[in-house]
């Protein structure tokens, strides 16, 4: 599911890249890189949760979910920041 979402996001970025400015793309890419790092952290935490049991596994899953939510919020903030750059031009 995560791979599918990432592919959809990448396809959307590629489709929109043709009409975005270089500055807007640079801002959005910076946010996307941060979000990708958060997703990688979430994947690592989920792997740890797979090897844990009971309350520890639940806590790790909750942490992974929080990281994924933060990644999503970071991507949304990047889109808004990119739009703000584009609107200034």
C-alpha positions as CSV (number, residue, x, y, z in Angstrom):
1,X,0.0,0.0,0.0
2,X,2.8,2.5,0.9
3,X,4.6,1.7,-2.4
4,X,1.3,2.4,-4.3
5,X,0.8,5.7,-2.5
6,X,4.4,6.7,-3.2
7,X,4.0,5.8,-6.9
8,X,0.8,7.8,-7.1
9,X,2.6,10.8,-5.5
10,X,5.5,10.5,-7.8
11,X,3.3,10.3,-10.8
12,X,1.5,13.4,-9.6
13,X,4.7,15.3,-9.2
14,X,5.9,14.3,-12.6
15,X,2.6,15.3,-14.2
16,X,2.7,18.7,-12.4
17,X,6.4,19.3,-13.0
18,X,5.8,20.5,-16.5
19,X,3.8,23.5,-15.2
20,X,5.7,24.3,-12.0
21,X,8.6,26.8,-11.7
22,X,12.1,25.7,-10.7
23,X,11.8,27.5,-7.4
24,X,8.5,25.9,-6.6
25,X,9.9,22.4,-7.5
26,X,12.9,23.1,-5.3
27,X,10.8,24.0,-2.3
28,X,8.5,21.0,-2.8
29,X,11.5,18.7,-3.3
30,X,13.0,19.8,0.0
31,X,9.8,19.0,1.8
32,X,9.4,15.7,0.0
33,X,12.9,14.7,1.0
34,X,12.1,15.4,4.6
35,X,8.9,13.4,4.3
36,X,10.7,10.5,2.6
37,X,13.1,10.4,5.6
38,X,10.2,10.3,8.0
39,X,8.6,7.4,5.9
40,X,11.9,5.6,6.1
41,X,12.0,6.0,9.9
42,X,8.4,4.7,10.1
43,X,9.3,1.7,8.0
44,X,12.2,1.0,10.4
45,X,9.9,1.3,13.4
46,X,7.4,-1.0,11.8
47,X,10.1,-3.6,11.3
48,X,11.0,-3.3,14.9
49,X,7.3,-3.8,15.8
50,X,7.2,-7.0,13.8
51,X,9.8,-8.4,16.1
52,X,8.2,-7.2,19.3
53,X,5.3,-8.5,21.2
54,X,2.4,-7.1,23.4
55,X,2.5,-3.6,24.6
56,X,5.9,-2.9,23.0
57,X,4.6,-3.9,19.6
58,X,1.6,-1.6,20.0
59,X,3.8,1.3,21.1
60,X,6.0,0.8,18.1
61,X,3.1,0.7,15.7
62,X,1.7,3.9,17.2
63,X,5.1,5.5,16.8
64,X,5.2,4.4,13.1
65,X,1.7,5.7,12.5
66,X,2.7,9.1,14.0
67,X,5.8,9.3,11.8
68,X,3.7,8.5,8.7
69,X,1.2,11.2,9.7
70,X,4.1,13.6,10.1
71,X,5.4,12.7,6.7
72,X,2.0,13.3,5.2
73,X,1.7,16.7,6.9
74,X,5.2,17.6,5.7
75,X,4.3,16.8,2.1
76,X,1.1,18.9,2.4
77,X,3.2,21.8,3.9
78,X,5.6,21.5,1.0
79,X,2.8,21.8,-1.5
80,X,1.5,24.9,0.2
81,X,5.0,26.4,0.4
82,X,5.5,25.6,-3.3
83,X,2.2,27.2,-4.2
84,X,3.2,30.3,-2.2
85,X,6.4,30.5,-4.1
86,X,4.6,30.2,-7.4
87,X,2.0,32.8,-6.4
88,X,4.7,35.3,-5.7
89,X,6.0,35.1,-9.3
